[in-house]
Amino acid sequence: MPVVVVESPAKAKTINKYLGSDYTVLASYGHVRDLPAKNGSVDPDDEFAMTWEVGTDSRKHVKAIADALKSDDELILATDPDREGEAISWHLQEALTKRRSIKKSTSVSRVTFNAITKEAVTEAMKNPRQVDMPLVEAYLARRALDYLVGFNLSPVLWRKLPGARSAGRVQSVCLRLIVEREMEIEAFNPREYWSVKAQMSTPRGQNFEARLTVLGGDKLDKFDLANSTAAELAVQAIEARDFTARSVEAKPASRNPSAPFMTSTLQQEASRKFGMGARQCMNAAQRLYEAGLITYMRTDGIDMAPEAVTAARAEIEKRYGAEYVPSEPRIYKNKAKNAQEAHECIRPTDMGRDAASLKVSEDDQRKLYDLIWKRTLACQMAGARMERTTVDIASGDAQVVLRATGQVVLFDGFMRVYEEGRDDVVTDDDDKRLPQVMQGEPIKFAGSLQGDFDKAGADAAVLSQNTSVLALQHHTQPPPRYTEATLVKRMEELGIGRPSTYASVITTIQDRDYVRKDKNRLFPEDKGRIVTIFLLNFFRKYVGYTFTAELEDQLDNVSAGDHDYKDLLGQFWRDFSAAISETSDLRISEVLDVLDEALAPQLYPAREDGADPRVCPKCGTGQLHLKTSRTGGFVGCGNYPECNYTRPISGEGAEGYERILGEDDGDEIHLKSGRFGPYVQRGEATPENKKPPRSSLPKQNKDYLPGWGPNDITLEQAVTLLTLPREIGQHPDGGVVASNLGRFGPYLMHQLPDEEKPIYVNLKETMDVFEIGMNRATEMLAEKRANPGRRGGRAAAKALKELGEHPDGGGAIQIMDGRYGPYVKWEKVNATLPKDVEPKDVTVEMAVALIAEKAGKKAPKKKAAAKKTTAKKTTAKKTTTKKTATKKAASGTKKADAE
């Protein structure tokens, strides 16, 4: 029967269900080959020849496919319908050909489908094609470029900037965006301005708010009320006048729905609505796709298949009524730059299935599916109709005018189902509802804004005597830091990266400790700043936004078959290798001098007293210089080691960075940043005291314990941390019981007099370190000693049901209550119960089938172990093989690939 190969076992299982027993469906488990992580894998001197290697984990999967081809001579490559999927198919074909599993007689074809449904899969099987080589060549070009940049630029970073870990073609440009945004924020000078509002009332006693727009007959601009004096005069001018409704204008307005999702917009909306990171979003989407619930999730297309549009319109009419269906279907144009890489939008495969009807246990998947389903229906719904009203309220002399705006939703349309989120919430007066106001009628002051005044604070507001008029102080705000959503949006605007790369790039710069994520915002670490400034000074071209975007366009041309990929690589390598050679000759001191000068405005801002900003504030004589360490860049005194003054490059007291929290018992308590994150330290390291007391900030799961993060920690909390380990008390059998925070979380520690080493017990809650009492600690330690094989003293799994002896013998079959759910246990086999099966419903026959299925997956391991009994024969065989191979090599015969 034909052998069909897909990427994942989940996808294989779904497709096998549709194709039936006439096909053998196997998984490649992603890419089967990659470039070895060593120099020479891409050879620029040999027309960029690339050396590929089958991964250790992939060998067994390639072998399984090869074994299946022994009994059938037809191979169908059904990997994902994008550049990466095409590359996986090409790699499989090449690897199988190399090991002679594909012969001249073997029929090899390629099929693609945008959704894993029975209709899509069976239709794809009717339309096979060959591997698309232009797409493969685009993959090869990208892979070679990333390799050449990484393996040539990263060593330069290691040598010139201790602590820097890597650079990349796209990741370094992404990092530059975050660093430059931070520098914008630091250089920002806020500007003061004031606004004035009044609480007014119609003759019918209905209150509403209006804002000052004209003063002294002149229209007010944003900064016209520049201080409290001007604001107070404006309040007095309003309070002293009577007002009438000069004009009332109502205009119809409409809003249309957003386009359906593509990869970048899905990541943005998942971040806005659920706080999902790009990788978390794509993992959930991948599982939904493999389960056949949504179409392919890596796409830059927003067009929708005609049959899907028809189904969506029918579902809208069924659920919400005919008035919500527009007269004509909405058509969204595809934004893909290359039609070969364009796919349909991300949508449900069945419009009639909402999130409530799915059997999905994972919360991320359920929320994401609900988002995709609602967005898809909304994009084909009628627009919302509104009425926007503007009321101008003028004084008798027309010197003062107040304006009130609001809107009424006449028909909600698509808004009944879905509204797109915003990256940064902005208050909009247009969203307020206004009471009925008639032109020419008198408008009076009414109500009080005292509550708003109290919230604003006395130094930031001016309130009229009748409390109906209020002036509020504002300051202009710096641009907000990027979230993952806004960063993806900006990268998309600049043309940097492609849908399949966003998640991995953003994850990489966080894994490299170049960027940290705090309250969903991305902050550059000092290490990330230094790397960015280094690249901007020595490799500016290669972290340029325009250069990177143009390179992406050229790669798109390769995938379209309009450009030779080796010509592209040659043009890039010629200039890049020259830049590498120039920088390799520089000494570290020369590099730091250049960076010191480039960063001078940020490192050494002018002091209020006019003193030299480079003079060390601690010793008063040394000059401050930029220095580097394994943990990143910092500013230090030139008189080291006599003066050990240091501070982060972002300045004293910078948000989330190192600072002095205060003094305790004559010692300064510092908050510092290290390899494993922020920590507190008592005093400074000196030649006499090289390792002063330190303690990491406590975490609960992956996040900092609420109130204990680097931006929240107080002196008192730091001193408490520095007292760890905490002595809880004397154990009844001898020895001190203590609690502490370790690299892997909170724990208890105790050693009995007759024990060779201490016993450690994990604590569930971080605060238990400070609060757990002696009775509970003793109980947990006793439980751990009674069950030494289990981590943290966790209770043994409980038997929920006894099913009796296995038909083959070997002991009883039990249904156990495990950490991750119920499972069947027999001998050493543990088989998880399907999610839709209750333990009480499991029969002996069902259990035996589950055990057999699980044991079958373990069979290869048992077979391998059995070979140990014939060690002599195996050794002899290996020796013979080795001699034969040597003989063949000596005679010039090409060695067969043994993968």
Helices and strands as residue ranges (DSSP letters): E 3-6, H 9-19, G 20-22, E 24-27, E 33-34, E 42-43, G 44-46, E 49-50, E 53-54, H 56-70, E 74-77, H 83-98, E 107-110, H 118-125, H 133-160, H 171-187, E 192-201, E 207-215, E 218-219, H 228-239, E 243-255, H 263-274, H 278-290, H 306-320, G 322-324, G 339-341, G 355-357, H 363-378, E 384-395, E 400-411, G 413-416, G 429-431, E 442-445, H 450-456, G 458-460, E 461-463, E 469-475, H 484-494, H 502-511, E 515-518, E 521-524, H 526-538, G 540-543, H 545-559, H 565-584, H 588-598, H 600-603, E 624-629, E 632-637, E 646-648, E 659-664, E 667-674, E 677-682, E 694-696, E 699-700, E 703-704, H 715-722, E 726-730, E 736-742, E 745-750, E 759-762, H 768-771, H 774-786, G 791-793, E 798-805, E 812-818, E 821-826, E 829-832, G 839-841, H 844-866, G 867-870, H 871-890
